[in-house]
Amino acid sequence: MRMSRFLSVALSLLLMGLVVLLHPLTDAQAAPAAAATPHPKKKGGVPTAAKPGAPAKPVPAGHPLRAAAQHPATSPAKNKASQKNQKAVHPSPSAKPNASTAGKTAHFGKQPKAAGHHSASAKKAGPAQQAKKTKKEIKKGAAIKKCGARNPAHAAPADGTPAGLEQQISARSAIILDAKTGEELFAKYPDNPRQPASTIKIVTAMIAIKSLKDEELVDVSSHAARMPSSKVFLETGKQYQVDDLLNAVLLASANDASVALAEKVAGSEENFANLMTISARMWGARHTVCRTASGLTALGQQSTSRDLATIFRYAMQHDAFARRMREKFITTSYGKVLRNHNRALWRLDCALGGKTGYTVVARQTYVGLFGRDDQTIVVALMGSETMWSDLAKLVEYGFKKQKDGQLARVNPRAADGAARN
């Protein structure tokens, strides 16, 4: 009897020891399954392994299963296998069940991450997915730029707009004025000072017209005769009529004739240049400084396209100046034929007169008056490389702009409809 009790007790103790020894092993085996199952976390504990459809139960803090879940002891191979099973059983909520989404990882979807780790397959797919994302961002950025280019505020505007015209002309400075009112119709850096070249001869001629009579005779100094081309080759010791010299200045852009007239009026070219600066200011040219009567490049000499347009608009109001500007050819009293340098008289039917200019520093310069029907505009440009092409574009734009403005004043509704069309 005692022996049987002893054996019973010993057997019970042996069984209890086996249970105690085996219990932690069971918990450790259960932990990887719990970690591989992507059930959402809950406050107060880590989710346990659960059968599909059964709710997960939280495990208290300090339990062996909690420690195993936070530090999984599975190998990378088992981890990959568990992640594959995870995708098959628990697909990403954002994924659609079709062939186009098959094979894509759920790492970039909206599915919650597995507790405590990322799968090796997701890490491997990360760079490829990131590269695709970068390409998409680049394409999106390009699309934004294209959309921005369609915005009139940022894009290169269509032909006929002020900003579009700025890009179409090579002139570094230009302006269009309403000849009657002086209203600005277009401007591209109109107040930037530049060398005016021969366009400044407008001031020379206007002072001579106001100061001298056409029949007066002018002596030619050696200084005047030595002027470089363009010139009419005046000879020292001879006298020339003021009228002939004026024609030579305005049509043939003669440097020698300009200096001869300057010396006749003021005694020297330097004194005359000072008079030119004062006169230009009186006529509304606030940024013009003259150093020569001819416009040849000189230190400190400058004008602007706005000043040139203002001066020419003023000068064309005087018949003695305007009638010369309209002539294509003039024959002097001593038989020399002078050809007008203003090619616009041949190229544009609306040209009423203009003055050209060129030096290496100034490049091509021009100022002129144009009329069409009851419209008149003054166009000035400086620093051009394609002067006649620039001029044609400016003239057409100026008339269109002026007509739109007149239409707006007469019938605002009609002008608004024309602008929309």
LINNOR-V332739 format. One record per residue. N is the residue number from 1. SS is DSSP state (2 for helix, 1 for strand, 0 for the rest). NEAR is the number of other C-alpha atoms within 12 Angstrom. Layout:
n={N | N}
ss={SS | SS}
near={NEAR | NEAR}
This chain:
n={1 | 2 | 3 | 4 | 5 | 6 | 7 | 8 | 9 | 10 | 11 | 12 | 13 | 14 | 15 | 16 | 17 | 18 | 19 | 20 | 21 | 22 | 23 | 24 | 25 | 26 | 27 | 28 | 29 | 30 | 31 | 32 | 33 | 34 | 35 | 36 | 37 | 38 | 39 | 40 | 41 | 42 | 43 | 44 | 45 | 46 | 47 | 48 | 49 | 50 | 51 | 52 | 53 | 54 | 55 | 56 | 57 | 58 | 59 | 60 | 61 | 62 | 63 | 64 | 65 | 66 | 67 | 68 | 69 | 70 | 71 | 72 | 73 | 74 | 75 | 76 | 77 | 78 | 79 | 80 | 81 | 82 | 83 | 84 | 85 | 86 | 87 | 88 | 89 | 90 | 91 | 92 | 93 | 94 | 95 | 96 | 97 | 98 | 99 | 100 | 101 | 102 | 103 | 104 | 105 | 106 | 107 | 108 | 109 | 110 | 111 | 112 | 113 | 114 | 115 | 116 | 117 | 118 | 119 | 120 | 121 | 122 | 123 | 124 | 125 | 126 | 127 | 128 | 129 | 130 | 131 | 132 | 133 | 134 | 135 | 136 | 137 | 138 | 139 | 140 | 141 | 142 | 143 | 144 | 145 | 146 | 147 | 148 | 149 | 150 | 151 | 152 | 153 | 154 | 155 | 156 | 157 | 158 | 159 | 160 | 161 | 162 | 163 | 164 | 165 | 166 | 167 | 168 | 169 | 170 | 171 | 172 | 173 | 174 | 175 | 176 | 177 | 178 | 179 | 180 | 181 | 182 | 183 | 184 | 185 | 186 | 187 | 188 | 189 | 190 | 191 | 192 | 193 | 194 | 195 | 196 | 197 | 198 | 199 | 200 | 201 | 202 | 203 | 204 | 205 | 206 | 207 | 208 | 209 | 210 | 211 | 212 | 213 | 214 | 215 | 216 | 217 | 218 | 219 | 220 | 221 | 222 | 223 | 224 | 225 | 226 | 227 | 228 | 229 | 230 | 231 | 232 | 233 | 234 | 235 | 236 | 237 | 238 | 239 | 240 | 241 | 242 | 243 | 244 | 245 | 246 | 247 | 248 | 249 | 250 | 251 | 252 | 253 | 254 | 255 | 256 | 257 | 258 | 259 | 260 | 261 | 262 | 263 | 264 | 265 | 266 | 267 | 268 | 269 | 270 | 271 | 272 | 273 | 274 | 275 | 276 | 277 | 278 | 279 | 280 | 281 | 282 | 283 | 284 | 285 | 286 | 287 | 288 | 289 | 290 | 291 | 292 | 293 | 294 | 295 | 296 | 297 | 298 | 299 | 300 | 301 | 302 | 303 | 304 | 305 | 306 | 307 | 308 | 309 | 310 | 311 | 312 | 313 | 314 | 315 | 316 | 317 | 318 | 319 | 320 | 321 | 322 | 323 | 324 | 325 | 326 | 327 | 328 | 329 | 330 | 331 | 332 | 333 | 334 | 335 | 336 | 337 | 338 | 339 | 340 | 341 | 342 | 343 | 344 | 345 | 346 | 347 | 348 | 349 | 350 | 351 | 352 | 353 | 354 | 355 | 356 | 357 | 358 | 359 | 360 | 361 | 362 | 363 | 364 | 365 | 366 | 367 | 368 | 369 | 370 | 371 | 372 | 373 | 374 | 375 | 376 | 377 | 378 | 379 | 380 | 381 | 382 | 383 | 384 | 385 | 386 | 387 | 388 | 389 | 390 | 391 | 392 | 393 | 394 | 395 | 396 | 397 | 398 | 399 | 400 | 401 | 402 | 403 | 404 | 405 | 406 | 407 | 408 | 409 | 410 | 411 | 412 | 413 | 414 | 415 | 416 | 417 | 418 | 419 | 420 | 421}
ss={0 | 2 | 2 | 2 | 2 | 2 | 2 | 2 | 2 | 2 | 2 | 2 | 2 | 2 | 2 | 2 | 2 | 2 | 2 | 2 | 2 | 2 | 2 | 2 | 2 | 2 | 2 | 2 | 2 | 2 | 2 | 2 | 2 | 2 | 2 | 2 | 0 | 0 | 0 | 0 | 0 | 1 | 0 | 0 | 1 | 1 | 1 | 0 | 0 | 0 | 0 | 0 | 0 | 0 | 0 | 0 | 0 | 1 | 1 | 0 | 0 | 0 | 0 | 2 | 2 | 2 | 2 | 2 | 2 | 2 | 0 | 0 | 0 | 0 | 0 | 2 | 2 | 2 | 2 | 2 | 2 | 2 | 2 | 2 | 2 | 2 | 2 | 2 | 2 | 0 | 0 | 0 | 0 | 0 | 0 | 0 | 0 | 0 | 0 | 0 | 0 | 0 | 0 | 0 | 0 | 0 | 0 | 0 | 0 | 0 | 0 | 0 | 0 | 0 | 0 | 0 | 0 | 0 | 0 | 2 | 2 | 2 | 2 | 2 | 2 | 2 | 2 | 2 | 2 | 2 | 2 | 2 | 2 | 2 | 2 | 2 | 2 | 2 | 2 | 2 | 2 | 2 | 2 | 2 | 2 | 2 | 2 | 2 | 2 | 2 | 0 | 0 | 0 | 0 | 0 | 0 | 0 | 0 | 0 | 0 | 0 | 2 | 2 | 2 | 2 | 2 | 2 | 2 | 0 | 0 | 0 | 0 | 1 | 1 | 1 | 1 | 1 | 1 | 0 | 0 | 0 | 0 | 0 | 1 | 1 | 1 | 1 | 1 | 0 | 0 | 0 | 0 | 0 | 1 | 0 | 0 | 2 | 2 | 2 | 2 | 2 | 2 | 2 | 2 | 2 | 2 | 2 | 2 | 2 | 2 | 2 | 0 | 0 | 0 | 0 | 0 | 1 | 1 | 1 | 0 | 0 | 2 | 2 | 2 | 2 | 0 | 0 | 0 | 0 | 0 | 0 | 0 | 0 | 0 | 0 | 0 | 0 | 0 | 1 | 1 | 1 | 2 | 2 | 2 | 2 | 2 | 2 | 2 | 2 | 2 | 0 | 0 | 0 | 0 | 2 | 2 | 2 | 2 | 2 | 2 | 2 | 2 | 2 | 2 | 2 | 2 | 0 | 0 | 2 | 2 | 2 | 2 | 2 | 2 | 2 | 2 | 2 | 2 | 2 | 2 | 2 | 2 | 0 | 0 | 0 | 0 | 0 | 0 | 1 | 0 | 0 | 0 | 0 | 0 | 0 | 0 | 0 | 0 | 0 | 0 | 0 | 1 | 1 | 0 | 2 | 2 | 2 | 2 | 2 | 2 | 2 | 2 | 2 | 2 | 2 | 0 | 0 | 0 | 2 | 2 | 2 | 2 | 2 | 2 | 2 | 0 | 0 | 0 | 1 | 1 | 1 | 0 | 0 | 0 | 0 | 0 | 1 | 1 | 1 | 0 | 0 | 0 | 0 | 2 | 2 | 2 | 2 | 0 | 0 | 0 | 1 | 1 | 1 | 1 | 1 | 1 | 1 | 1 | 1 | 0 | 0 | 0 | 1 | 1 | 1 | 1 | 1 | 1 | 1 | 1 | 1 | 1 | 0 | 0 | 1 | 1 | 1 | 1 | 1 | 1 | 1 | 1 | 1 | 1 | 0 | 0 | 2 | 2 | 2 | 2 | 2 | 2 | 2 | 2 | 2 | 2 | 2 | 2 | 2 | 2 | 2 | 2 | 2 | 2 | 2 | 2 | 2 | 2 | 2 | 2 | 0 | 2 | 2 | 2 | 2 | 2 | 2 | 2 | 2 | 2 | 0}
near={7 | 8 | 9 | 10 | 11 | 12 | 13 | 14 | 14 | 14 | 14 | 14 | 14 | 14 | 14 | 14 | 13 | 14 | 14 | 14 | 13 | 14 | 16 | 18 | 16 | 17 | 25 | 26 | 21 | 27 | 32 | 35 | 33 | 38 | 39 | 40 | 37 | 37 | 30 | 23 | 23 | 16 | 12 | 13 | 22 | 34 | 37 | 36 | 30 | 21 | 15 | 13 | 10 | 11 | 15 | 21 | 22 | 23 | 25 | 17 | 17 | 14 | 19 | 24 | 34 | 30 | 26 | 33 | 36 | 27 | 20 | 29 | 23 | 25 | 14 | 16 | 14 | 18 | 26 | 22 | 20 | 28 | 33 | 24 | 18 | 29 | 30 | 19 | 18 | 26 | 27 | 25 | 17 | 17 | 22 | 15 | 14 | 9 | 9 | 9 | 15 | 15 | 20 | 27 | 32 | 34 | 32 | 24 | 19 | 13 | 20 | 22 | 26 | 32 | 29 | 24 | 27 | 27 | 33 | 21 | 26 | 27 | 19 | 16 | 20 | 20 | 15 | 17 | 20 | 17 | 13 | 15 | 15 | 14 | 14 | 14 | 14 | 14 | 14 | 14 | 14 | 14 | 14 | 14 | 15 | 16 | 15 | 16 | 16 | 15 | 14 | 17 | 14 | 15 | 17 | 21 | 20 | 19 | 18 | 24 | 26 | 28 | 22 | 22 | 31 | 29 | 23 | 28 | 33 | 26 | 36 | 33 | 43 | 48 | 47 | 48 | 42 | 33 | 35 | 21 | 17 | 25 | 23 | 28 | 35 | 39 | 34 | 32 | 23 | 32 | 27 | 26 | 28 | 42 | 42 | 52 | 42 | 46 | 54 | 55 | 51 | 50 | 52 | 53 | 51 | 38 | 38 | 41 | 32 | 21 | 19 | 25 | 21 | 23 | 16 | 21 | 21 | 35 | 29 | 32 | 28 | 19 | 22 | 34 | 28 | 23 | 29 | 23 | 24 | 30 | 29 | 34 | 27 | 36 | 22 | 19 | 13 | 17 | 23 | 32 | 28 | 34 | 31 | 39 | 50 | 48 | 47 | 44 | 49 | 51 | 47 | 43 | 44 | 44 | 42 | 42 | 51 | 57 | 48 | 49 | 53 | 45 | 30 | 33 | 34 | 23 | 20 | 24 | 32 | 21 | 21 | 33 | 37 | 27 | 31 | 39 | 33 | 23 | 29 | 35 | 23 | 19 | 26 | 24 | 31 | 24 | 30 | 40 | 33 | 43 | 34 | 42 | 50 | 48 | 47 | 36 | 28 | 22 | 14 | 20 | 29 | 37 | 44 | 43 | 47 | 41 | 45 | 55 | 51 | 44 | 47 | 46 | 39 | 32 | 40 | 34 | 20 | 19 | 16 | 24 | 36 | 29 | 22 | 37 | 43 | 33 | 30 | 27 | 24 | 28 | 21 | 22 | 19 | 16 | 9 | 18 | 19 | 29 | 27 | 29 | 32 | 37 | 30 | 33 | 29 | 20 | 16 | 25 | 19 | 27 | 33 | 36 | 42 | 51 | 51 | 46 | 43 | 33 | 27 | 16 | 23 | 34 | 29 | 35 | 46 | 52 | 52 | 50 | 46 | 40 | 26 | 21 | 12 | 15 | 28 | 34 | 45 | 52 | 55 | 56 | 59 | 52 | 37 | 32 | 25 | 22 | 33 | 31 | 24 | 34 | 43 | 30 | 33 | 47 | 43 | 33 | 33 | 39 | 33 | 27 | 29 | 35 | 26 | 24 | 24 | 19 | 19 | 18 | 14 | 13 | 15 | 15 | 14 | 17 | 20 | 16 | 13 | 16 | 18 | 8 | 7}
